[in-house]
Amino acid sequence: MVVGLRCVVCGEEIEISRPMSWTCPRATEADPFHVLEFVDDGAPPTIEIDRGESNPFVRYRERMGWWAFARANGMSDDETVGLARSVAGQFSVTPLQPHDGLSDVIGRSVWAKNETVGVSGSHKSRHLVGIMLHLIAAEQLGMLTERPPLAISSCGNAALAAATVASSQEWPLRVFVPTWMDDSFGSGLDALGAEVNHCERIASAAGDPAMSAFREAVSQGAIPFSVQGPANAWCLDGGRTIGWELHDQLNDVEVAPQAVFVQVGGGALATSLALGLGDDVPLVVVQAEGCAPLHRALQAASRVDAPELHWAELMQPWESPHSLADGILDDETYDWISIGRAIERSSGRSVVAAESEIVHAHKLVNTSGPPTSATGTAGVAGALGESAAGTLDDRPIVVLLSGAAR
């Protein structure tokens, strides 16, 4: 069971019973380079997993931080189940299926975990409903007596997921987006009641202007409703359900893959997936050649001791990000420390997909389905490149598809 959070940079520990502890207390504006991870006591579960339960937030609740927080502050298990059904009632386990079209092209069995059928069409809503469960639990326990606005920086699926989850609980949301975001997408956010703020890039300032505006909003009291672990560690709580599901599904079909390929932008998906899946399956993280800050940082980190202490030097904003997979064009991979640790534990690796592979992967997946964005098929692009390079053997692989085509 989760008993607390610990900063992987400075070692600061926080008990799970404390409300709204989403960033390291030692993080400051001058030293923001801290990130929390959940700490488990390793005790055996007391609640038997109900494999007939379709809601992952009910099925896996005893492993989750929001549940441990609620229980530590006096909620009964029955009350937590009611909370999960109220706040996360739309969620269900997403399918893992063989993908014949990809198997034929890549030359080995390919299994696809399909997150395009999830709430709001991507995995992003899992991260955000995990935060919301924590907030609503704190509210019901009397620890949160007013509702500050939520804030998120995003240009696509994360913003839609945030607006969907926030709207379901009638919680005000401020979304900070780049100026190039599609107007029709903005209209969808408006319809869900979100306040959309367009942020212009300034030539003299490095990094994402929407992220800068988001951080300013948080400094003024907004709750970070973010899919980035350093901004709000609780986003990793709900994201771990993907890994737990995948672990159980692979066991059910008796498949032992040589690797799971996952696309990386900000990095919370890969981090959460690895935390839930465990270390038995190598994690292969994929970025586009037009924006690969993670790959660059991991290469540099391999040459220093304790890279988490050299965060600012190693994780530099990418200059002029560009790719068809525009949802992974984060200037920085915010959860890079956790990804690096997961790669090391699982004997995984980082790869960079050529833009031609990004385009090819998008066409391949959409030829036989499910309809998926270029961002959501970018992990497949990494598998294409690895297959062409001869680095894969004949064992099955797993890819993650997330981000329904719109």
Summary of the structure (lengths in Angstrom):
residues: 406
radius of gyration: 19.8
end to end distance: 38.7
largest distance: 57.7
contacts: 1478
relative contact order: 0.14
helix: 43%
strand: 16%
